[in-house]
Amino acid sequence: MGCNSMQLVSDMETPAPETGSIDLDIYRTLGLKELRKGVFRTPRVLMLLSSLLERSVQKNEMLLETTQIKDAVTIFHGLRPPTVSIQQYVDRIFKYSACSPSCFVVANIYVDRLLQQTDIHLTSLNVHRLLITSVMIAAKFVDDAFFNNAYYAKVGGVSTAELNRLEMKFLFSLDFRLQVNVNTFGKYCYQLEKEFADGLQIERPIQACRIKESWSSKDDSTTCASTIAR
């Protein structure tokens, strides 16, 4: 098992309370509860998850640079860091996949499990592919209705064939352990809420896929750098 100090996608630095003691309002503040009829807004969980991922990527890349540890190249790695922020990428996935906000919490749990099971370090070269793959898998497991791989591939800026390979690698790396119990879900929600309470400031945006600034029905494509490992 390749768990180490650089696998920080969900730094559980502060012990989370047991589910029974978690204020259920946390689910509402994260945007996981249904809003009142006629009220529409972007779930806050997207911003908090993006901030947590950006912080983890920064820590990992700093450690890799200062320790001169060579990162293991995997199927999730691109040839170069792409050019928009994690926040923009997460927002795009949510906008076009129409998956439930809970999928992003579950996806975060899946990525954390993957990092604990492998030697992968979360960096700007792999974070976006891990995101699109984990959210797609979470949507299939959590939601009653979801889009197919070809649609998610277009949203994520990769080919359908590549996303199929990413999905299979991800699932086998998890040993197909996709079940998330209520206690685990609550602890990860608590950690995301702590992200907001800490008031973390991200000094620089981490780059993701090259996505056009404005989305249009005429040309709504993304372009990611080719994956190194197949």
C-alpha positions in Angstrom: 0.0 0.0 0.0 1.4 3.4 -1.0 0.1 5.7 1.6 2.5 8.6 2.4 2.6 12.2 3.6 2.1 13.6 0.2 -1.3 12.0 -0.4 -3.3 15.0 0.9 -6.5 15.1 -1.1 -8.5 15.0 2.2 -6.0 16.0 4.9 -8.0 14.7 7.9 -5.7 16.8 10.1 -8.5 17.6 12.7 -10.4 14.6 14.0 -13.9 14.7 12.6 -16.8 14.1 15.1 -18.9 11.0 14.9 -21.9 11.3 12.5 -24.3 11.5 15.3 -22.7 14.7 16.6 -22.5 16.4 13.2 -25.0 19.2 12.9 -27.2 18.3 10.0 -27.1 21.9 9.0 -23.7 21.2 7.5 -25.3 19.3 4.7 -27.5 22.3 4.0 -24.6 24.8 4.1 -22.6 22.6 1.7 -25.5 22.7 -0.7 -26.3 19.0 -0.3 -29.9 19.5 0.8 -32.5 20.6 -1.7 -33.1 24.3 -1.8 -36.5 25.9 -1.5 -38.6 25.7 -4.7 -37.5 28.4 -7.1 -34.1 29.0 -5.4 -31.1 28.1 -7.5 -27.4 28.5 -6.7 -24.1 26.7 -7.1 -23.5 24.4 -4.2 -20.8 25.6 -1.8 -19.3 22.1 -1.7 -17.8 22.8 -5.2 -15.8 25.8 -4.0 -14.7 24.0 -0.8 -13.6 20.8 -2.7 -11.7 22.9 -5.3 -9.9 24.8 -2.5 -9.0 21.5 -0.7 -7.7 20.0 -3.9 -5.7 23.1 -4.8 -4.1 23.2 -1.4 -3.2 19.5 -1.7 -1.7 19.9 -5.1 0.4 22.8 -3.9 1.7 20.9 -0.9 2.5 17.8 -3.0 4.3 19.7 -5.7 6.3 21.7 -3.1 7.3 18.4 -1.4 8.2 16.7 -4.7 10.4 19.7 -5.6 12.1 20.2 -2.3 12.7 16.4 -1.7 13.5 15.8 -5.3 11.3 12.7 -5.2 10.4 11.5 -8.7 6.6 11.2 -9.1 5.4 7.9 -10.5 3.9 8.4 -13.9 0.5 6.8 -14.3 -2.4 6.7 -16.8 -3.9 9.7 -15.0 -0.9 11.9 -15.8 -0.9 14.4 -18.6 2.2 15.6 -20.6 2.0 19.1 -19.1 -0.2 21.1 -16.7 -3.3 22.4 -18.5 -4.4 26.0 -18.2 -7.6 26.6 -16.1 -8.2 26.4 -12.4 -9.6 23.4 -10.6 -12.5 25.5 -9.6 -13.4 26.2 -13.2 -13.1 22.5 -14.1 -15.2 21.4 -11.1 -17.9 24.0 -12.0 -17.9 22.7 -15.6 -18.4 19.1 -14.5 -21.3 20.1 -12.3 -22.9 22.4 -14.9 -22.9 19.8 -17.7 -23.2 16.5 -15.9 -26.2 17.6 -13.8 -25.1 15.1 -11.1 -26.1 15.6 -7.5 -23.8 17.7 -5.3 -23.3 14.6 -3.1 -21.4 13.0 -6.0 -18.5 15.5 -5.4 -18.2 14.4 -1.8 -18.3 10.8 -2.8 -15.8 11.5 -5.6 -13.5 13.0 -3.0 -13.7 9.9 -0.9 -12.9 7.7 -3.9 -9.8 9.8 -4.8 -8.6 9.6 -1.2 -9.0 5.8 -1.3 -7.1 5.6 -4.6 -4.2 7.7 -3.2 -4.0 5.4 -0.2 -4.0 2.3 -2.4 -1.4 3.5 -4.9 1.8 5.5 -5.2 0.0 8.3 -7.0 0.6 11.8 -5.7 -2.1 14.4 -6.4 -0.5 17.0 -8.7 -1.5 19.5 -11.5 -0.7 16.8 -14.0 -3.3 14.3 -12.8 -5.9 16.1 -10.7 -8.3 16.9 -13.5 -8.4 13.3 -14.9 -8.9 12.0 -11.4 -11.7 14.5 -10.9 -13.7 13.6 -14.1 -13.2 9.9 -13.5 -14.2 9.9 -9.9 -17.2 12.2 -10.4 -18.5 10.0 -13.2 -18.1 6.8 -11.1 -19.8 8.5 -8.1 -22.7 9.6 -10.3 -23.2 6.0 -11.6 -23.1 4.7 -8.0 -25.1 7.5 -6.2 -27.6 9.0 -8.7 -30.6 7.3 -10.3 -29.9 8.9 -13.7 -26.5 9.7 -15.3 -24.9 10.3 -18.6 -22.7 7.8 -20.4 -18.9 7.8 -20.7 -18.9 9.4 -24.1 -20.8 12.4 -22.7 -18.5 12.7 -19.6 -15.5 12.4 -21.9 -16.7 15.5 -23.8 -17.3 17.4 -20.6 -13.8 16.5 -19.3 -11.9 17.2 -22.4 -10.7 13.6 -23.0 -11.5 11.0 -25.6 -14.1 8.3 -24.8 -11.5 5.6 -25.2 -9.2 7.3 -22.7 -12.0 7.8 -20.1 -12.9 4.2 -20.5 -9.3 3.3 -19.6 -9.2 5.7 -16.7 -12.4 4.3 -15.3 -11.2 0.7 -15.4 -7.9 1.6 -13.8 -9.6 3.6 -11.1 -12.1 0.9 -10.3 -9.4 -1.9 -10.2 -7.2 0.4 -8.0 -10.1 0.6 -5.5 -10.8 -3.1 -5.8 -14.3 -1.9 -6.7 -14.9 -0.6 -3.1 -17.5 2.0 -4.0 -19.7 1.8 -0.9 -19.6 4.8 1.3 -21.3 4.6 4.7 -23.1 7.5 6.4 -20.3 8.0 9.0 -17.6 8.3 6.4 -19.7 10.7 4.3 -20.3 12.8 7.3 -16.6 13.0 8.2 -15.7 14.1 4.7 -18.4 16.8 4.8 -17.0 18.0 8.1 -13.5 18.3 6.6 -14.9 20.3 3.7 -16.7 22.6 6.1 -13.5 23.0 8.1 -11.8 24.1 4.8 -14.2 27.1 4.9 -13.8 27.8 8.6 -10.0 27.8 8.2 -10.3 30.6 5.6 -7.6 29.1 3.5 -6.2 31.4 0.8 -4.9 29.8 -2.3 -2.0 31.9 -3.6 -2.0 30.7 -7.1 -4.4 28.8 -9.3 -3.6 25.2 -10.1 -4.0 24.6 -13.8 -6.5 22.1 -15.3 -7.7 21.3 -18.8 -7.7 24.0 -21.5 -11.4 25.1 -21.5 -12.8 28.0 -23.4 -13.7 31.0 -21.3 -17.3 31.0 -22.6 -19.3 27.9 -23.3 -21.3 27.9 -26.4 -23.5 25.3 -28.1 -21.6 25.8 -31.3 -18.2 24.8 -29.9 -18.2 23.5 -26.3 -15.1 21.4 -26.4 -12.1 21.1 -24.1 -8.6 20.1 -24.9 -6.4 18.2 -22.5 -2.8 17.3 -22.9 -2.3 13.6 -24.0 -1.8 11.1 -21.2 1.7 9.8 -20.8 0.9 6.3 -19.6 -1.7 4.2 -21.3 
